[in-house]
């Protein structure tokens, strides 16, 4: 008789398949919930969204360039 417990491999790929199916279902539910997939057909409402951003004026003169960096203390 062999030493140690007997291990039976029941095929570990079932969990991967279930995870993939559940992931796909979750993606479809998310797309339906967000409105990307319209389950009511083509009779949906048109929603107009207006975004108003504040006007930003450009500066009148270009900025001065930065001063050059000081030379290293060790001369190198």
Secondary structure, DSSP 8 states (H G I E B T S, - for coil): --SS-------TTHHHHHHHHHHHHHHHHHHHHHTSS-TTTT-----------------SS-----------TT--
